Amino acid sequence: MNWHKVADSLGEVEFGANNIAVVDLDGKNICLGKFKDALFAFAYKCPHAGGMLAEGFIDALGNIVCPLHRYKYNMENGRNTSGEGYYLKHWPVQIKEDGIFVGVEETGGLFGWLK
């Protein structure tokens, strides 16, 4: 697992009223979502129709809800909780004294050399 710093501190991250922020992860936009005392990292766009998840909301159960078609995803494991069968890319998050870090799996195997 490679850990990438996405912010120097939690206070630096600009969360909207919906508790979702957009941050840069190695040149790509991803979302950070706050729910209760936890922080989650997940894809910028919905896997169904590309809705921008930062424009959605987090429901009472802690699911991210897409603004286009209201598809719901568990922020912790990426599972589609509204039954359509999609999967949301997500990453682990660590909050440390020196910043907010998102973990990205090393790509290996047959196509690992394409990095």
BALOBA-1460 file (C-alpha; in Angstrom, 3 decimals):
// residues 115
<rec num="1" residu="m" x="0.000" y="0.000" z="0.000"/>
<rec num="2" residu="n" x="1.312" y="3.444" z="-0.954"/>
<rec num="3" residu="w" x="0.076" y="6.339" z="1.182"/>
<rec num="4" residu="h" x="-0.437" y="9.665" z="-0.581"/>
<rec num="5" residu="k" x="-0.861" y="12.947" z="1.245"/>
<rec num="6" residu="v" x="-4.004" y="14.780" z="0.129"/>
<rec num="7" residu="a" x="-3.990" y="17.596" z="2.726"/>
<rec num="8" residu="d" x="-1.748" y="18.999" z="5.446"/>
<rec num="9" residu="s" x="-4.569" y="18.897" z="7.997"/>
<rec num="10" residu="l" x="-8.288" y="18.239" z="8.297"/>
<rec num="11" residu="g" x="-8.838" y="21.986" z="8.709"/>
<rec num="12" residu="e" x="-7.356" y="22.556" z="5.235"/>
<rec num="13" residu="v" x="-9.994" y="20.377" z="3.558"/>
<rec num="14" residu="e" x="-12.993" y="22.392" z="2.350"/>
<rec num="15" residu="f" x="-16.033" y="20.276" z="3.155"/>
<rec num="16" residu="g" x="-19.351" y="21.493" z="1.810"/>
<rec num="17" residu="a" x="-22.582" y="21.582" z="3.784"/>
<rec num="18" residu="n" x="-23.029" y="17.969" z="2.602"/>
<rec num="19" residu="n" x="-19.784" y="16.894" z="4.401"/>
<rec num="20" residu="i" x="-18.118" y="16.026" z="1.073"/>
<rec num="21" residu="a" x="-14.887" y="17.558" z="-0.237"/>
<rec num="22" residu="v" x="-12.903" y="17.157" z="-3.447"/>
<rec num="23" residu="v" x="-9.140" y="16.603" z="-3.083"/>
<rec num="24" residu="d" x="-6.312" y="15.794" z="-5.455"/>
<rec num="25" residu="l" x="-4.820" y="12.285" z="-5.386"/>
<rec num="26" residu="d" x="-1.823" y="12.170" z="-7.713"/>
<rec num="27" residu="g" x="-3.449" y="14.442" z="-10.292"/>
<rec num="28" residu="k" x="-6.934" y="12.905" z="-10.056"/>
<rec num="29" residu="n" x="-9.943" y="14.294" z="-8.222"/>
<rec num="30" residu="i" x="-11.391" y="12.075" z="-5.508"/>
<rec num="31" residu="c" x="-13.918" y="12.754" z="-2.767"/>
<rec num="32" residu="l" x="-13.515" y="12.741" z="0.983"/>
<rec num="33" residu="g" x="-16.669" y="12.196" z="2.988"/>
<rec num="34" residu="k" x="-17.164" y="12.848" z="6.712"/>
<rec num="35" residu="f" x="-19.698" y="10.788" z="8.601"/>
<rec num="36" residu="k" x="-19.861" y="10.898" z="12.380"/>
<rec num="37" residu="d" x="-16.204" y="10.623" z="13.500"/>
<rec num="38" residu="a" x="-14.925" y="8.849" z="10.370"/>
<rec num="39" residu="l" x="-13.371" y="10.035" z="7.111"/>
<rec num="40" residu="f" x="-13.773" y="8.116" z="3.844"/>
<rec num="41" residu="a" x="-12.165" y="8.423" z="0.401"/>
<rec num="42" residu="f" x="-14.087" y="7.433" z="-2.707"/>
<rec num="43" residu="a" x="-14.347" y="8.061" z="-6.445"/>
<rec num="44" residu="y" x="-15.210" y="11.503" z="-7.795"/>
<rec num="45" residu="k" x="-17.836" y="10.140" z="-10.218"/>
<rec num="46" residu="c" x="-20.638" y="7.628" z="-9.806"/>
<rec num="47" residu="p" x="-19.902" y="4.360" z="-11.651"/>
<rec num="48" residu="h" x="-23.456" y="4.293" z="-13.045"/>
<rec num="49" residu="a" x="-23.759" y="7.500" z="-15.085"/>
<rec num="50" residu="g" x="-20.825" y="9.667" z="-14.017"/>
<rec num="51" residu="g" x="-22.688" y="11.929" z="-11.604"/>
<rec num="52" residu="m" x="-20.336" y="14.088" z="-9.542"/>
<rec num="53" residu="l" x="-20.571" y="12.609" z="-6.069"/>
<rec num="54" residu="a" x="-19.377" y="15.827" z="-4.414"/>
<rec num="55" residu="e" x="-22.728" y="17.283" z="-5.487"/>
<rec num="56" residu="g" x="-24.623" y="14.444" z="-3.787"/>
<rec num="57" residu="f" x="-25.156" y="13.909" z="-0.092"/>
<rec num="58" residu="i" x="-24.506" y="11.473" z="2.746"/>
<rec num="59" residu="d" x="-27.679" y="9.875" z="4.050"/>
<rec num="60" residu="a" x="-28.539" y="9.052" z="7.685"/>
<rec num="61" residu="l" x="-26.949" y="5.595" z="7.362"/>
<rec num="62" residu="g" x="-23.638" y="6.957" z="6.050"/>
<rec num="63" residu="n" x="-24.135" y="6.126" z="2.370"/>
<rec num="64" residu="i" x="-23.037" y="8.497" z="-0.372"/>
<rec num="65" residu="v" x="-26.028" y="9.282" z="-2.606"/>
<rec num="66" residu="c" x="-25.448" y="10.219" z="-6.249"/>
<rec num="67" residu="p" x="-27.170" y="13.461" z="-7.280"/>
<rec num="68" residu="l" x="-28.290" y="12.109" z="-10.679"/>
<rec num="69" residu="h" x="-30.288" y="8.960" z="-9.996"/>
<rec num="70" residu="r" x="-30.022" y="8.631" z="-6.200"/>
<rec num="71" residu="y" x="-27.947" y="5.444" z="-6.327"/>
<rec num="72" residu="k" x="-26.438" y="4.809" z="-2.885"/>
<rec num="73" residu="y" x="-22.995" y="3.446" z="-1.987"/>
<rec num="74" residu="n" x="-21.423" y="2.446" z="1.303"/>
<rec num="75" residu="m" x="-18.414" y="4.772" z="1.688"/>
<rec num="76" residu="e" x="-16.463" y="2.198" z="3.662"/>
<rec num="77" residu="n" x="-16.632" y="-0.777" z="1.288"/>
<rec num="78" residu="g" x="-17.965" y="0.644" z="-2.012"/>
<rec num="79" residu="r" x="-21.012" y="-1.636" z="-2.128"/>
<rec num="80" residu="n" x="-24.105" y="-0.362" z="-3.880"/>
<rec num="81" residu="t" x="-26.756" y="-0.325" z="-1.137"/>
<rec num="82" residu="s" x="-29.734" y="0.634" z="-3.300"/>
<rec num="83" residu="g" x="-29.624" y="-2.634" z="-5.255"/>
<rec num="84" residu="e" x="-28.418" y="-1.724" z="-8.750"/>
<rec num="85" residu="g" x="-25.235" y="-3.826" z="-8.526"/>
<rec num="86" residu="y" x="-22.567" y="-1.168" z="-9.088"/>
<rec num="87" residu="y" x="-19.350" y="-0.809" z="-7.092"/>
<rec num="88" residu="l" x="-17.806" y="2.486" z="-5.984"/>
<rec num="89" residu="k" x="-14.013" y="2.723" z="-5.949"/>
<rec num="90" residu="h" x="-12.845" y="3.638" z="-2.448"/>
<rec num="91" residu="w" x="-9.570" y="3.906" z="-0.514"/>
<rec num="92" residu="p" x="-8.485" y="3.761" z="3.134"/>
<rec num="93" residu="v" x="-7.778" y="7.046" z="4.900"/>
<rec num="94" residu="q" x="-5.324" y="7.823" z="7.691"/>
<rec num="95" residu="i" x="-5.323" y="11.040" z="9.698"/>
<rec num="96" residu="k" x="-1.870" y="11.727" z="11.106"/>
<rec num="97" residu="e" x="-0.171" y="14.687" z="12.754"/>
<rec num="98" residu="d" x="1.483" y="15.609" z="9.456"/>
<rec num="99" residu="g" x="-1.604" y="15.330" z="7.251"/>
<rec num="100" residu="i" x="-4.423" y="13.337" z="5.682"/>
<rec num="101" residu="f" x="-3.279" y="10.300" z="3.707"/>
<rec num="102" residu="v" x="-5.106" y="8.033" z="1.246"/>
<rec num="103" residu="g" x="-3.837" y="4.490" z="0.651"/>
<rec num="104" residu="v" x="-3.507" y="3.197" z="-2.903"/>
<rec num="105" residu="e" x="-2.738" y="-0.449" z="-3.664"/>
<rec num="106" residu="e" x="0.418" y="-1.138" z="-5.622"/>
<rec num="107" residu="t" x="-0.448" y="-2.387" z="-9.076"/>
<rec num="108" residu="g" x="1.500" y="-5.488" z="-9.919"/>
<rec num="109" residu="g" x="0.904" y="-8.529" z="-12.011"/>
<rec num="110" residu="l" x="0.802" y="-8.686" z="-15.764"/>
<rec num="111" residu="f" x="0.145" y="-4.992" z="-16.440"/>
<rec num="112" residu="g" x="2.028" y="-3.480" z="-13.482"/>
<rec num="113" residu="w" x="4.787" y="-2.264" z="-15.794"/>
<rec num="114" residu="l" x="2.353" y="0.159" z="-17.460"/>
<rec num="115" residu="k" x="2.467" y="2.563" z="-14.472"/>
